[in-house]
Amino acid sequence: MSISWIAEKMPCGCGIRKFAPEETYDIEYCPKHKAAQEMYEALKSIRDYMVQYREAVNDNSHWPILEKMNQAVAKAEDIKEDKP
């Protein structure tokens, strides 16, 4: 049976677990990172809804929030903006 221990704890609470003697590693995610995929999918759904709503009622009052959502999704998808 392997012995496992946390090799390193990150500030968020995630940890890297090392298994001996195989020298293999596993990541123990904190609650926030465990939920990251679900939060990402929810954010994209809300963003898409807000875009449809804005187009349907011609309401740009939520544009600053929508722009932050777009930036967060782009960051998660590793999309780089071209800036001069």
Contacts in CASP RR format, 6 or more apart in sequence:
PFRMAT RR
TARGET T0000
AUTHOR 0000-0000-0000
METHOD contacts of the structure
MODEL  1
MSISWIAEKMPCGCGIRKFAPEETYDIEYCPKHKAAQEMYEALKSIRDYM
VQYREAVNDNSHWPILEKMNQAVAKAEDIKEDKP
2 19 0 8 1.000
2 20 0 8 1.000
2 21 0 8 1.000
2 22 0 8 1.000
3 19 0 8 1.000
3 20 0 8 1.000
4 17 0 8 1.000
4 18 0 8 1.000
4 19 0 8 1.000
4 20 0 8 1.000
4 26 0 8 1.000
5 17 0 8 1.000
5 18 0 8 1.000
5 20 0 8 1.000
6 15 0 8 1.000
6 16 0 8 1.000
6 17 0 8 1.000
6 18 0 8 1.000
6 28 0 8 1.000
7 15 0 8 1.000
7 16 0 8 1.000
7 17 0 8 1.000
7 18 0 8 1.000
7 25 0 8 1.000
8 15 0 8 1.000
8 16 0 8 1.000
9 15 0 8 1.000
10 30 0 8 1.000
12 30 0 8 1.000
12 32 0 8 1.000
12 33 0 8 1.000
13 30 0 8 1.000
14 27 0 8 1.000
14 28 0 8 1.000
14 29 0 8 1.000
14 30 0 8 1.000
14 33 0 8 1.000
15 27 0 8 1.000
15 28 0 8 1.000
15 29 0 8 1.000
15 30 0 8 1.000
16 25 0 8 1.000
16 26 0 8 1.000
16 27 0 8 1.000
16 28 0 8 1.000
17 25 0 8 1.000
17 26 0 8 1.000
17 27 0 8 1.000
17 28 0 8 1.000
18 24 0 8 1.000
18 25 0 8 1.000
19 25 0 8 1.000
19 26 0 8 1.000
40 73 0 8 1.000
40 76 0 8 1.000
43 69 0 8 1.000
43 72 0 8 1.000
43 73 0 8 1.000
44 73 0 8 1.000
46 69 0 8 1.000
47 66 0 8 1.000
47 69 0 8 1.000
47 70 0 8 1.000
47 73 0 8 1.000
50 62 0 8 1.000
50 65 0 8 1.000
50 66 0 8 1.000
50 69 0 8 1.000
51 66 0 8 1.000
53 59 0 8 1.000
53 62 0 8 1.000
54 60 0 8 1.000
54 62 0 8 1.000
54 63 0 8 1.000
54 66 0 8 1.000
74 81 0 8 1.000
END
